[in-house]
Amino acid sequence: MNTTMDVRRRLPAVDALMADPSLQDTLKRHSRSLVRRSVRETLDDARRRLQNQALDADSLPIEFGDLVQRCVSRLDTLTQPNSRAVFNLTGTVIHTNLGRSPLPEPAIEAMAEAARHPIALEYDLESGGRGDRDTLVESLLCELTGAEAATVVNNNAGAVVLALGALGAGREAVISRGELIEIGGAFRMPDIMQAAGCSLHEVGATNRTHARDFEGALNDETGLIVKAHTSNYAITGFTKSVPEHELAEIAHRHGVPFLVDLGSGALTDLAALGLPYEALPRDTIAAGADVVTFSGDKLLGGPQAGIIVGKREMIERIKRHPLKRALRLDKLMLAALEATLRVYRDSDTPARDIPALAMLTRPEVDIAALGERLLPSVRTLLDDVDVTLQDCMSQLGSGSLPVDRLPSRALVWRPQAQERQARERALRCLEMAFRCLPKPVIGRLRDGALHLDLRCLMGEAQERQFVDQLKLLKSHYIASRTREET
Ligand SMILES: *Cc1c(COP(=O)(O)O)cnc(C)c1O
């Protein structure tokens, strides 16, 4: 018996399936070629299944309707974007793995405009001659930081490499042992210095570095003095570091530049908003730093970018470095960054108009009220999961230290099975069910429960979308439990 022939005969032809009335609606929504592709793949898949079970093939019914169904769900998977919007209910507001901050509305509009049309990117509208893309944001950055000049690149890691390469390649970069930071991934200060062509000259001890350590380290080989903001850890106890203005004075006495990597860098005083103090580039410039770098998408709340501000002569050197071209910011990010900076310059209420700041400064009573609104409808959704509203603490994120200053509320989903293993299984399925929703909900597993911190669920539209899709939770949960059991 020819099994292959036999199997083939039991499947419909591609065209027969394409002509099926129940696929006609689908054909209106997707291109013919895409539908054909999914039909072909569905049939290939069915053929493989039949061949694998060829011996008892008679027992496997090939239903036309089942094939159509598989075809439609294959199309759904094929057309679902990989970069999907999610609800960030992890409790970490500026979450690097979830794309950091949502952008302010003017930045979103500026991006759409720049995406849709040609823009005067490197074109001087006054003279009609060639322009420099940095001018889109340079004067705003100077105004906001008090610097003489500014340039921007793809991200702050790039900004640090570029600045080190332009100012210190082939020479020594002097830095305190207490600041040889690792930011995450492969970003470690000693490696970055090496990549930029500087040799690392570390001074002082892990906990204490004095001015005399820097004085003693400076020699003919010195290229620059570097200070890195230790954003993600703290050295406490018997400690000493040299203040910026003293480092600037030492550097200038020896005729070398002083570079400060601020990491986050805030453009408005966060302490005045009740948040932990974050260094302002303006203060670092005022203290005498020649070059200051910081991120566009951390506490600034804008698009991914590395911002470099400082003395004109230094910024010119940085802009002439070949890596500047390799790291340049694209027009969409430039448009978004310009619009974000304008909010800081022009708004009376940046803490309301910059979403990251709005989330970070959201009043606790507001979050609590949201929790009370949601609780009655969510607590009865699943029979074997108990839901409560609990106090919690949100975190800033983006490498900031955990701080206990952002009291919030979380919906806590706790499976009720008797056995520990059954509870763990249920919890995995629950987390999975939330991830399967049309707009996946990302929470945090902790102490045998799924915690959904409500701080970042902001605005009526978001709340409605969150509530509406919960009606799908139970079926995803049950489907996930069934998969676990088999
Ligand atoms: C986050 C951080 C960086 C890297 O910035 P990205 O914009 O993420 O590239 C560099 N230095 C410090 C001190 C940081 O905190």
The ligand as an SDF file (V2000), in Angstrom:
LIG
                    3D

 15 15  0  0  0  0  0  0  0  0999 V2000
   21.7260   53.0390   32.4180 C   0  0  0  0  0  0  0  0  0  0  0  0
   23.1060   53.5210   32.4840 C   0  0  0  0  0  0  0  0  0  0  0  0
   23.9180   53.4910   31.3330 C   0  0  0  0  0  0  0  0  0  0  0  0
   23.4020   52.9530   30.0260 C   0  0  0  0  0  0  0  0  0  0  0  0
   22.4030   53.7860   29.4980 O   0  0  0  0  0  0  0  0  0  0  0  0
   21.4690   53.2810   28.2840 P   0  0  0  0  0  0  0  0  0  0  0  0
   20.7130   54.4900   27.8690 O   0  0  0  0  0  0  0  0  0  0  0  0
   20.6230   52.1920   28.8300 O   0  0  0  0  0  0  0  0  0  0  0  0
   22.3870   52.7950   27.1970 O   0  0  0  0  0  0  0  0  0  0  0  0
   25.2080   53.9630   31.4500 C   0  0  0  0  0  0  0  0  0  0  0  0
   25.6830   54.4340   32.6300 N   0  0  0  0  0  0  0  0  0  0  0  0
   24.9270   54.4860   33.7560 C   0  0  0  0  0  0  0  0  0  0  0  0
   25.5160   55.0240   35.0240 C   0  0  0  0  0  0  0  0  0  0  0  0
   23.6060   54.0290   33.7140 C   0  0  0  0  0  0  0  0  0  0  0  0
   22.8480   54.0730   34.8230 O   0  0  0  0  0  0  0  0  0  0  0  0
  1  2  1  0
  2  3  1  0
  2 14  2  0
  3  4  1  0
  3 10  2  0
  4  5  1  0
  5  6  1  0
  6  7  2  0
  6  8  1  0
  6  9  1  0
 10 11  1  0
 11 12  2  0
 12 13  1  0
 12 14  1  0
 14 15  1  0
M  END
$$$$
